[in-house]
Amino acid sequence: MFAPALPLLAPFILILGAVVLQARRGLSPRFAAHLAETAALGALAVAIAALAGLIVVGPGDSVLLGAAGVGFSARLDAVSVTMVLLVAFIGWVVVRYARTYLQGEAGQTRFMIWLLGTLAAVLLLVQSGNLVQFVAAWVVTSLCLHKLLLFYPGRVAAQRAVRKKYLTARTGDVALIGAALMLIWGYGTTQISDILSAARLGQGGYWAIGAALLLALAAVLKSAQFPTHGWLTEVMEAPTPVSALLHAGVVNAGGFLLIRFADVMLLSPLILAVLVMIGGFTALFGGLVMLTQPTVKASLAWSTVGQMGFMILQCGLALFPLALLHVVAHSLYKTHAFLSSGGAVERVAAIRRPGPVAVPDLGAVARAFGLAIAIFGVVYFASGFLFGFASKSPQGAALGAILIFGVAYLLAQGMADAAPRALTRRTAVLSLGATISYVALQRTAEWMTAGVLPAPPAPGALEWALILLALFSFGMVALAQATLPLWSHHPAAQGVRIHLSNGLYINAIEDRLLRGWAIPKSIPKGGLK
């Protein structure tokens, strides 16, 4: 049918734009930038049309070129259409921003070529109907991004960081290729829809479990999980549009991989438990280090590490609809954060005198946590009465309970000693609104992906232990953050801050192991052409 194949037109429009720019290198940079933006806008229009096709025609698979198992094919469902819309929209925003940001740069046309190529590869990835296209798009995305990260090839720091990223990415590629071969061997097909249907019935045997292990490894490496996160926090030498594209788009491919093959991942609860531990620790680690960074871009980079950890945690808890929602929310937020980072610095620099520091005492913190628990309890039970308690999983409730800690920290600021009553009221209203929004978005994501993504199974003893450990860990961090003014002056706290600001020196250890301080000989002194 035509409708399922419609999303494939989006990457081909971008590829056509890149080919025209490459063939006509004599075009003025201004005209080349406008041509790139037109191609990105065309891809966005196709993505919107694909959404309409899903609503009118319904989900399905379609082949545009080649055979079903190895050609270009599209899988049209709620997951793929959501991702195609997201990538096309963010791609258009980044291309439009780069048109002004790189105005006057000597390599502006070259930048646009590789930017369109990267976006096309990501679009092919998120709508892949077969494993061959999926793996190929995964690898090409990384290779195109490599060119963008070395837009300023003469910068030594960029060469070191990209070398680390290159080695990590190639290891992930090998893991994904191995997983694809195991899936083909275990299910006898390259069609992703057939594999997922069989996995939903419990088929696949040891080949499926082996594939799940390699899929998890590929996702961990792609999404910069501890201790392989170093490359993501160091690739800051590229232009801001590249940082926005990487942190808001490409790094989410690890989470998308687990979401796309959710039925396969459910065949191995032990692997999911490992993902919970890795993702949970990375979320806490990235969040703590983020608070100690002195620069905006470094802080945003560590924020991405923490957010990716939280997304892997969601996948480990089998909350795949919520992980998809997290991908969308994080991508939109991080795009805006990176593209507006310069303005944020200017606004902070314009502040002549900072306001008073709110210092909540232990009583205010206790009241804040109690009020946060009450707010979440009321909203949770209200949603249960409206939609039924049977549809709410313990994993989803536990993840929502983690929201309590963020709400409690917010309320603690409003209940601090010098906080005016107006601030207290505003934080209470904001906390209530955030809780209601979370529950509403959670229900919406589950409704939109019903029948496409599996519901989480009942947790066993190991899962319950991990859930309780996660709640305790996030709770202690929230408590420490809420009471920060009470203990941050202690000399021991200052020492911990120094260690955290250096990421516990994991990057330095990785550099030593990979000899990352040596400039790669493969990169000429004059840079890449």
N, C-alpha and C positions, 0 to 999 in steps of 0.2 A: 504494500500500500504506500501511497505517496506521503501521507502524514508522518509515519514513523521515520522515513528517510529525510524529512525536511530539515532536522537539526544539522545534518551533515553539510548543508549548504553554508552554514556559518563559518566553519574553519576553512572551507574552500574559498570563500570570499576573502578571508584574511591572507591565505596563501597566494591568491591571485594578486592582491595588493603588494605583497612582498616581492613577487616575481617581477611585477611592473617596475617597482622601485630599483630592483637589482639590474634589470635590463636597461633602464633609463637613468643611469647614475648621473647623467648630465643635468637632470632636472634641478631647479632651484630648491634649496632646503625648505623654503616656505611652502612651495607647491607640493613637495614630497610629504611634508607634515600634514597638509590638508588632505592629500590622497590617503594617507594612513588613517586619519580620523574618519574619513568617509567609509573606508573599509570596515573599521571598527563599528561605526554606526549601522552599516548594513548587516553585520553579524548580530548586533543587538536586535534589529528588526526581525531577523530570521528566528532568533530565540523567542521573541514575543509571539510570533506566528506558530512556533512549535508548541507553546503553552496552549494556544487556541486549538491546535490540532489534537492535543491530549484530551482537552475537555470535550471536543466534538466527536472525535473518532475513538478515543480510548487508547490504552497502552498497547504496545506491540513491538516487534522487531522487524527491521527492513534492511535490505542490502542495496547499496547504491552502485558499487562497482565490485567486480570480482565474484568469487564464490562465497557462499555463506560462512565458511569456516575461516577463510584467510583474507577476504576482501574488506572494503570499507562498509561497515554495517552500523546501524544505530539501534539502540535499545531505548524506546520511548516509554518512560514511566515517571512517577512523581519524583524519584531521586534524580534521574538524569536531567529532566526538564528544569528542576530547581537549580542544579549545578550549571547547566548551560546558560540559564538566565543570569545567574550570579556572575559567572566568568565573563559573559559578554558585556554586562553592565560595568563591572569593575574595569574590564579591558578598555572600554570606551572612555571611562573617566581618566584612566592612567594615560592613554594616548593623547587625550585632549590636554591634560596637564603637561605632559612631556613636550607638546608642541610649543608651549610658551617657555617652559623651564630650560629647554635646550636651544632656544633661539640664539643663533650666532655661533654655536658649537661647530667645530670642523667636521665632526663625525655624526651629525644629526641624522642624515639619511641612513647611514649604516645602523644607527641605533634603532630607527623605526623599522628597518627590515627585520632585525632580530627580535624586536618587540612583537611585531605581527606574527613572526614564526613561533614564538613562545606561546602566544595566546591561541594560535591555531592548534598547536600540539595539545594544550590543556583541554580545549573544546573536544578534540578527538578522543581524549582520554575519558572524560566524564560521561560520554555517550556511547562508549564502545559496546558493541554487541558481541564481539568475540575476543578471545584471549590474545590472538596475534596482534590485533589492532591495539588492544589495551597495553600490552608490553611495549610495542613499538612507540606508541605515543608517550608512555612513561619515560622511556630512554631519551627520545627526541626533546621532550620538555626540559630535561636536565641539561642536555647539550646546548640548547638554545639559550637557556638561562646562564650558562657558563660564559657565553659571549657577552651578555649584558653586564655580568658582574665584573668583567675585565674591560669595561668601556674606557677606563683610564688605566691602561696596562702598565704604564711606567711606575705606578705606585707600588712600592715593595709590600706594604701591608695587604693590598688587594691580592697580590700574587700568592702570598702565604695563605691567606684565608681561602682563596679559591682552590688552592691545591688540596687543602684539608677537605673542603666541600666535595671536590672531585673524587677523592678516594672514598669518602663516605657514600657518595651517590653511586659509584660503581659497585660497591659492596651490596647496596640495596638492589641494584639492577640484577646482580647475580642471584640474589635471594628471590626476587620476583620471577625471574626466568625459571628457576628451579621449581617454584610453586606452580607456575603455569604448566610445566611438563608433568608434574605429579597430578594436577587436575585433569589434564588430557588423558593420562594413563588410567586414572581411577574412574573417570566417567565416560571415556571414549568419545568425547566431543570437545570442540573449541567454543561452542556457543554458550555464553554466560547464562542465558535464561535456562537452558537445559541443565547446566551444572547446578544452578541454584534450586531448581525444581527437584532434582534428585537428592541434593543435600537436605532439603526440607523433609524428605522422607527417611532420612537417616542413612542414605547410601553413601558409598565412597570408601569405607574401610580405612585401613592404615594410610593409604595414599592421600585421602582427604585430611587426615590428622597431620601428616607430614607437610601437606600444602598449607594448612592453617598455621603451622609453626613458622614456615618461611614467609607467609604473608604478614605475620606479626612482626618478624624481623625486618622486613622491607618497610613496613609502616613505622616502626620505631626509628629506623635510620632516616627516613624521609621527613619525619615530623620532629627531628632534633630532640630526641628524648635523652635524658641523662644515662650514660656519660658521653654520648655522641653529639652533644648540643653545641660544641665549640664553634663549628663553622657558621652557625646561624647568628651568633653574637659578634662575629668578627667581620662579616661581609658588609661593612658599612662604608666602604670606599666608593661604591657605585653611586650613580645619581639617585636622588630621592624617588623618582618614579620606579626604579628597579627595586628599591627597598619596599615600596608599597606593593608592587606586584608579587614579590617573594613572600612577604609576611602576610599579605591578605589573600594570596591565591595559591602559589605553588606549594608552600609548606603544608597546606591543608590536604595535599594529595595522600598523605599517609592515613589520615582519618577517613578520607573518601574510600581508600582501598579496603579498609575494614568494614565500612558501611556497605559497599557494593557486594562484598563476599560475606555478608553477615551470616547467612545460612550455613556456610562452610565453617565459619569461626565457632558457631554454636556446637559443632560436633566435638570440640575439645574444651571442656570447662577449665581444665588445668591451664591451658594457654591463656584463656580469658583472665584467670586469676593472676597470672604473671603480668598481664597488661595492666590490671588494676594496681599492682604494686609499683610497676615502673611509672605509669601515668600519675598516680597519686604523689609519689615522691618528687617527680619532675615538676608537678604543679606547685607544690610547696617550695621546692628549691628555687624555681624560677621566680615565683612571687616574692620571696624574701630578698633575693639578689637584686631584683628590679628596684626595690625601695632604697637601695644603697648607691645607685648609679648617679653620677654627677651630670650626665648629658642626656638630652631628650632622646636621641636616636638609640643610644645604648639602653636606656630604660625601656623604650618600646621593644627593642629586640629581646630583652629578658622577659618582658611581658608576654611576648609571643611564645617563648619557651614554656612559661607557666600555663598559658592558655592551651597549647598543644598537649601538655601533660594532662590537663583536665579533660580534653577531648578523648585522649586515649583511655583515661579512667572511665569515661562514659561508655566507650566501646567495650572495655573489659567487664563492665556491669551489664552488658547486653542491652544498653539503652540506646540503640542505634537511631531511633527517631530524634532523640534529644541531641545526639552527636551531630546529626545533620543540621538541626537547628543551631547548634553551636558554631558549625562551620559558616553558616550564613551570617549570624550575628557578629562573629569575630572578624570575618572578612570585611564587612561593611564598616565596622568600627575602626579596624586597623588601617584601612585605606584612608579614611578621613584623618586618622591620627598622624600618619606619616606625611600626607600631602599638606597638612596644616601645621606641621611641627615648626616651620620657620616663623609663622605668625604667632604661635604660642610663646616662642622664645622672646619675640619682640614685646608681647604683652607683659610678660613677667619682668623684662628689663625696664619697662616703663613704670613699674611700681616703685615709688620712692621709699615708702615705709611700710613694711608688712604689718598686718593686723595682729591682735593678741593671740597667743597660742592657747587653745582650749585644753585644760588639764582636768580630765575626768577622774574623780576619786573612785575608790573601790565600790562605794555605795552606788554611784552613778552607773558604773559598769554592770553591777548586779541588776539594777533596775532595767538597764538597756537589754541585757540578755533575757530577763524575764518577760519584758514587753515583746521582744522579737519572737520568743517561743509562743506567746499568746497570739500574736498576729498570724504566724504561720499555722498554728492549730486551728484558728477560726476559718482561715481561707481554705485550708486543706479539707476540713470536714464539710464546709459549705460546698466545695466542688464535688466531694463524695456524694452528698445528698442530691446534687443536680445531675451528675453523670453516672453515679453508681460506684460503690467502693470496690466491687469485684474487678473493675478494669484498672485499678491502681496497683502497680507492682511495688513490693518492698524496696527494690532498688531505686525506683523513681521517687518514692517517699524519702529515702535516705539522701538522695542527691538534692532534693528540695530542702531537706533539713540543713544541709551545708549552707544554703542560702541564709539561714538564720544567723550564722556567724557574721556574714557581711552586713546584714541588717542591724545586728547588735552593735557592730563597730560604728555604723552610721549614727545609730541612736545615741551611742556613748558620747559622740561629739556634740550632739544637741543637748545632752543633759549635763555637760561639763559645768564647772563652777561658775565661769564667767559668761556662759552662753545665755543670750536673752531668750525670753519665752517664745518670741516669734520664731527663732531658730529651732527650738524644741518642737513646736507645732509642725513646722515645715519638714523636719526630719521624720517625724511620726507619719505624716501624710505621704511623704516620699517612700518610706519603708513599706507602708501598706500598699501603695501603688506598685512598687517593685515586686512584692509577693504575689499580688493578683495577676500582674503581667506575666510572671514566670509560670504560674499554674495555667493561665489561659494559653500561652504559647506552647506549653508542654502538651496540653490537650489537642491543640490545633495540629502540631507536628505528628502526633500519634494518629489523628484522624486522617490526615493527608497521606500518610504512608501505610495505612492499614492494607494488608494484603501484599504489600511490596517488601516491607521490612518485618522481620519476625518480632514477636513480643518476647520480652525476657522470660526465661524459665524461672521456676521457683528456686530461690537460693538454697544451697546446701550449707553444711556446717562451715566449710572453708569460706564460702561467699559471705556468710554472716559475720565471720571473724574479720574479714577484710573490710566489710562495711563499718563495723564498730571501730576498727582501727582508723579508718579514714575519718569518721566523725570525730574521734578523739583528737587526731592530729590537727585537722583543720580548726577544731575548737580551741586547742591550745595556742595555735598561731594567731587566731582572731583575738583571744584574750590578751596575748602578749602585745599585739598591735594596739588594742584599745587602751591598754595601760602604759603605753610607751613612754609618755612624759614622766612617769613615776620611777622608772628604772633605767632609762637610756643614759643618764649621766654617770652611771657606775663605770669604773675603769674596765671591768670585765666585759660590759656591754660594748664599749668602744673597741675592744679587741675583736669581738665577734663581728662587729660592723666592718672592720678592715678585712677580715677573712671573707666575709660575704661579698664585699665590693669587688673582690678578686675572683669571685665564683668558686671559692674553696680551692683555687689553683688547678682545677681540672683541666682547663685549657693549656696551662703550662706543661702539665704532665703529658697531655696528648701531643703537644708540639714536640716534646722531647722524644716521645716514642716514634713519631712520624718524621722526625727531623724537620719539623715545620719551620724552623728558623733559617733553613737554607733556601735561597731563592731557586725555584725550579729551573733547571737548565732548558726545559722544553719551551720556556717563554723567552723570546729574544729580548735583548736589552731595549730595543726600540719599540717593543710592544707588539700586539697582534694587529694584523691588517684586517 
